[in-house]
Amino acid sequence: MSGDYADAAAKGKINWRRLIFLFTGVFLFAVVYYSPPWPDAIDPQGKHFVLSKEGKGALAVFLLAGTWWVFEVVPIGVTSLAIGVLQALFLIRPAKVAFKDFMDPSVLFIFASIVIGLVFTKTGLTKRLAYKMLDVVGEKTSMIYLGCFLVTAALTHIMAHTAVAATIYPLLLAIYNLYGEGDKPTKFGKGLFVGMAYVAGAGSIVTLLGAARGAVALGFFNDIVGRNISFFELTYYMFPIGWLMTFLLWGFFLLFCKPEKKVIPGLRQKARQLNSELGRITGKEILAAAIVFACILTMSLRSFIPALEPIDKTALILISTILFFIFNILTLSDLEEIPWNIILLFAGAMSIGFCLWETEAAKWLAVNWLAMFKEANWFVFVMSIAFFVMIMTNFIMNVAAIAISLPVAFVIAPYLGVAPDVILFAALVTAGMPFLLLVGAAPNAIAYDSKQFTPGEFFLLGLPASILLLVVVALAVAVLWPIMGMPVTTS
């Protein structure tokens, strides 16, 4: 869509579609911000949650940003800047607070992850890995999909899905270059990159190493329910779901993004030839791989070695960025290749997420939503939580989506005879797979840099993918987890 906008601007034409959605976002902001006070949200215990003027302002910014992001009326990074500006101009949050979120540790983690991907590309490690993979999976595009998805999902079991996406992304670029369509967007390209983003989410739910959300959710569970869930217990219940989604997503993209070519003739031979032309592995490749491996290993060990736990993962991964420059693997000019539009996109997502959280607008939404199901069947209640978390995690940090919904859900659960375990795991599954918006997860934003799809196309693919996700959650809640021994009701 941004391409359409640029073309129209170059030709001096008015892009009416862009203007319509530009002013739709402004209209939604004005209607919500200037509307009279909204009714309080009331939880099952009768506690009132007031939606303050600042909270209403947060919802207004949330609607404007969502509209502009989906329809890309301006570059997505510019929409992120608008999020900070609107908070400051309309006194929703102080400018010092709103813009500080743009340098949140999570944003710098994404920056460092992207730098790792850049290093893999510059040193040639990416091409070496891509050619080896193509030699194994062969010339069928369906098997190339599968090979890329399996590697992505497997890596998220041992490292953060953001770092996995940044590492896999240049590998996919190298593979796509052999497809024979240049930089032209194709169904195969769309399936390859969007699929990587989706599968990174699916794989990340399996262990605590894939993302921070798992550790946060288990902390809430321990504080509220008073019981610990171990690393291996989480993996036991999540493993079949994560891998079922991985294979279903493979089928999903073969259906919705069916490659234009079933086979790329001579691909395996070409991959072998290109690999041989790379020659022996260089010292810089070995050094870069050693630095990345050491950082990933140290971050992974944080879950098992108490002395490492207090050290922030962002500080650890940024060590790799510093070392890349110390050892001259990267130079100053390489910084110009960083996709700052993507960094700004995620920075804006952090800012609106914290805005909804700190003004308690998100909590107001959660209480209103879950209170509607306080007398529902236990299965409907559990699915309502999963649905709420799935929607919210597309707009705010998945950690925040869990933090606002689980405490409320755990309060309502005993009245319906629902075991807290099934609530926790159902929420964790959907929190890991935001398929609708680019801002939902860093892998989504990283995949967007491929220019193989627009935010609108990503959203349209996300609708059936999200329905598929809810079907899998329903299957797990009603059948699979009870068979595996998970308590789903208290009776």
N, C-alpha and C positions, 0 to 999 in steps of 0.2 A: 504494500500500500504506500510505503514511503517512496517507492519508485514511481508510482503513479503521480504522487504529489510533486516530485522533482520534475517529471516530464511535463506536467501541466504548468509548473512555474516557468520552466525553460521556454515553453511555447507561448507564455503570456496568457494562458487560459485560466479561468476560474474553476477550481476543483470543488464543485458543489457538495460532493459526498464528504469531503474533508471538512468543509465549513459546517455542514449539518451536524456532524459528530463533535466538532470543536465546540459549537454552541450548545449542543445537548449536554456535554459535560459541565459547562458553565451554568446552564439552566438548573441541572440537578443540584449543583453546589448551592446556588442561590435559594432554591426552594427549601432545601433541608436546613441551611444555616439560618435563614430568616423566618422559618416557621415558628409558631408558638411552642411553648414547652411541651414535650411529649410525656405520656403517662409513665409512672414508675414501673419497673419490672419487679415482680413479687415472686420469691421462691416458695417452695411447698411449706416451709416453716414460718411463712408470713413476713420474712425480712424484705424490706423495700430497697431497691437500687435506683437511685435518681440518675437520670440522664442530664448532666450539667450542660451549660451553654458550650463549654469547651468540648464535651463529649459529642454534642450534636455537630459541632464544627468538624470534629475528627471524622464523623460519618460523611459529612459533606465533601471533605477532601478525598476521602476513600472512594466515593462515587465518581467524582471528577477524574481522579487518577485512573480508576478502573476503565472508564469509558475511553479516555485518551490512550491508554496502553493497548486495549484490545483493537481499536481502530487506527492506531498509530497516526494521529492527526499532526503530531510533531515527533521528532526523534524520541525514542523511548527514554533516553537519558535526560532530555529536556523536560519531559513530564515529571521525572524524579525531582528535578530542580524546582518545579512548580509546587511540589508537595512541601518542600521546606519553606518556600516563599509564602505560600498561603497560610501556613501555620504561624509564621511571624507577623504577617500583615493583619490577620484577623484575630490575633492574640489568643490563638488556640494553645500554643506552647511558646515559651521564649525562644528567640532565634538561636541563642547560644545552645539550647537543648536540642532544638529541631535539627540544626545543621551538624551538631556533634555526632549524631547518629550516622552521618555520611562517612565517618571514619571509625565506625564501630569495628571491634575485632573481627566480626563475621565478614565484613566487607574486605578487610585486609587479608583475611584467610582466602577469599576468592581471588584477590589480586595475586597472592603468592602461588595459588594453584594454577592460575593462568600463566604465570611466569614459568612454572615447571613445564607446562605444555609447550611454551615458546622454546625452552631449552631443548626439549626432546626433538623439536622440529629442526632447530638450528644445527644441532650436533649430528643429525642423521639417524638418531636412535628410532625415531618414529617410522621412517621409511624402512629401516631394517626389520622392525617388528611387523609392519604392514605386509611386507613382501613374504615374510615367514608365515604369517596367518593365511595369506592368499594361497600359498603353496599347500597348506594343510586343507583348507575348506574347498578349494577348487574353483571352478568357473561358473557354477550356478549362483545366480544372484540371491536365491532363497537361502542357500547355505552360507553366503556371505553375511546376510542379515543374521542368521543364527550364530555364526562364529563371533561376530561383533557383540551380539547381545550376551552370549555366554561369558565372554571375557569380561565385559562390563559388570555383569551381575556378580561374578566370582570375586573380582577385585574389591567390590564394595563390602565384602565380608571382613576385609582386613584393613581397609583405609576409608577415610571420609569420602562420601559420594561426590562431593565437590572436587576433590583432588583427582578422583577417578575420571570424572567427566573431562577435566582439564588435560589429563594424560591421554585419554582415549581420543579426544577431539582431533588433534593433529593426525593421529593414525587413520581416522576416518577420512580426513581430507586427502591423505595419500592414497587411500583405497579408491575414493571417488574420482581422483584424477585419472585413474586407469579405466573408468567407466566409458570414457570417450566422448563426453558431452561438454568438456571444458568447465566453466563456472556456471553454466546454464542450469536453472532450477529444474529438477526432474522429480518424478514420483519416487524413484530409487533414492535420490538424495534426501528427499523429505523423510522417507521411512528410515533411512540410515541415521540421520541426526536427531530427529524427534524420538525415534526408537531408543537411541542411546540415552536420551534424557529420561524417558519413561522407565527404562530398565534399570538405570542407576538408582531411581527411587525404589523400585521393586526389590532390588538386591540389598539396599541399605537397611531394610527393616529386619533382616535376619540376625544380625549381631549388634552389640552395643558400639562397635567400632565404625559402623557405617554413617552415623550421624549423632548429634548431641541429644536429639529428642528422646531417645530411649532411656538414657540415664536420668534425664529430668522427670520423665513419666514414672519411672521406678521410684524416684525420690518422693514424688507426690503420693504414690501408692503406699510407701512405707510410713509416711507421716500421717496419712489419713486413715488407712486401713490397719496399720500396725503390723505389717508382715512384709518380709523381704522376698523379692523374686530374683533368683540368681541369673548370672550371665547365660548359663547353659539351659536354664528353664525357659528363658526368653527365646533362645535359639531353637529349642525343641518345638515350641508352638509356631514360631515364625518361619522356620525353614520351608515347610511344605507350601505355605502361602506365597512367600517370596518367589520360589521357583515355579510354582503354578502360574503366577502372574507373568513371569519371564517368558514361559513357553506360550501362554495365551497371547501375550503382546507380539510375539513372533508371528503367530497366526493372524493377529489383528492387522499388522502392517503388511502382510502378504495380501490381505483382503482390501484394505483401505489405501495402501500405497504400493500397489502391485507394480514391480519394476517393469519398465518398458521393454527390457531385454531379459529373457529367461536365462540366457547364457552369454558370457563374454568370451567369445572364441579366442583361444591362445593366451588367456589371462595367466594361467599357471606358468606357462613357459616364459611369458614376459616378466612375471614377478621373479622367477629364478634368475633370468638374465640381468634384471635391474639390481637384484640383490648381489650378484657376483660383481657387478660394476662398482658397487660401494666399496669393495675391497675388504681388508681386515679391519676389525673394530679399532677405533683410534683411542688414544689416551684421554682425549676430552670426553668421548662417549663414556668411557669407563668411569672417569671422575664424576661426570654428571649423574650417571646411574647410581654411583656409590653415595653421593650426597642425598639424592632423592630417597634411596632405600633407607639410609640412616635416619632421615627425618620421619619417614613413614613408620619405621620400626619403633622409634622412640615414642611417637604419638600413640601407637597401638599398645605399647607397654604401660601407658598411663593407667589403663584399666586394671592392671595386675600388680604394679609396683607402687605402693603407697607414697614413696618419696617423690615420684614423678607426677602424681595426681594434681598437686597444687599448681604446676607449671601450665600456663595457658597454651592450648594447641596452636593458636595463632602465632605466638612467639616462637614456637618450635618450627613451624613451617616457614616462617619468615627468615629463619637462619639459612635456609636453602637459598633464598633470594640473595642474601648478603654474600654467601659463599660463591655463588655464580659470578658475581662481579669481582670478588677478591681474586679468584682464579682465572679471570679474563675469559670465562665461558660466554659471558654476555658483556656488551659495551653500552655506553650511554645511548647510542643510536637505536639499540634494541627496544628501549622504553617507548619509542615512537610507534612500535608495532602493537603495543598493548591496546586492546579494544575498550577504550575508556567509556564508550557508550554503554557497554555491558556492565562495567564497574558502577557507573552512575545509576543504571537501572536497579541493581541490587541495593545500592545505597538508599535510593528512594523507597524501596520496599521495606528496608529496615526502619526508616523514619516514620512511614505511615503505620507500620506495625507497632512501634513503640508509642506512637500517638494514640492509637486505638486502645492500647493497653493502659497507659498512664492516665488517660482521661476516663477510664473505666467504661468507655463506649462498648468495647468488646465483651466485657462482663455483662453489661445490660442486654446485649444481643443474645448471649448464651443463656441467661436466665429466662428471658422471654421465650426462646426457642424450646428449651428443655421443659419448661413449665407446662407447655402445651401437651406434653406426653406423660404427665405425672400419673395419669390413670390408665395408661395404655397397656396393652399386652407386653410382657417382658421383652419379647423378640422385637417388637416395633420400637420400644424404648431404646434398646441397644443400637438398632439401625439408625434411629434418629440422632444418636450421639455420633455414630460413624459418619453420617451425612453432614452434620454440622461441622465436624472437624475437617472433613474433606473440602467443604466450601471455604471455610475460614483460612485453611492453610494455603489456599491459592492467593490470599491477599496479605496475610501477615505471617510472621515466622511460625513454623510448625510447633516450635517449643511454646510459643505464646498461645497458639490455638489449643494445645493440650492443657496448658496451665489455666486457661479460663473455663474450659469445659469439664475437665475431670473432677475438680472439687464439687461443682454443682451436681454432676451426675452421681457422684458417690453419696451425696446427701439424699437424692431421690431414690436411688437403687433399693435400699432396704424396704421402702413402702411397697415396692413392686415385686419383692422377692428375687431381685437380680443379684447374682454374685459379682463382686467388684472385678474379679479377674477378667471376665469376658468384656467388660466395659473398657478396661485398660488395653487389652490386646486389639480390640476392634478399632479403638481410637488410634493406636499406634500404626496400624496398617494403613488407614486412610491418610494419616498425617504425613506418611512417607511418600505419597504419590499424588502430588498436585498436578493434574494433567491439563488444567484449563488456561492458566495464565503464565507468562514468562517469569513473572516475579515470584511465583510460588516456590521455586527452588533454583539454586545456582546452576545445576545441569541444564535446566530449561534455557536460561539466559546464555550459557556457553554455547549450546546448540544453535541458538538464533544467529550467532556470529557467522555461521556458514552461509547465510543469505539464501538458503534453500526454501524458506517458508516465511510467511508474514505472521505477526501476532494473531491476526484474524484466522488464518489457516490453522495455527496451533490450537486456538480456542475451539474451532469446529471439529478437529480431530479429538480434542479432549472430551467433548460431550459423550460420544459413544464409549470412549476409553474409561471415563468415570462411571458410566453405567455398568460396564464390565467389571470394574473394581468393586462396586457395591454388590453385584451378584456373587463374586468370590467371597466377600466378607459375609454375606448372608449364608453361603454354603458352609463357611468355617464356623460361624456362630451356631447354626442349627444342626450341623452334622459332624464336621471334621473334628473340631475341638472337643466336643463331648466324648467322641470315640477315643480321642487321645488322652482323656482323663481330666480335662479342664472343667471345673465347676461353672455352670452357667446360671443356675438358680440356687437359692438358699434353702428351698424346701426339699 
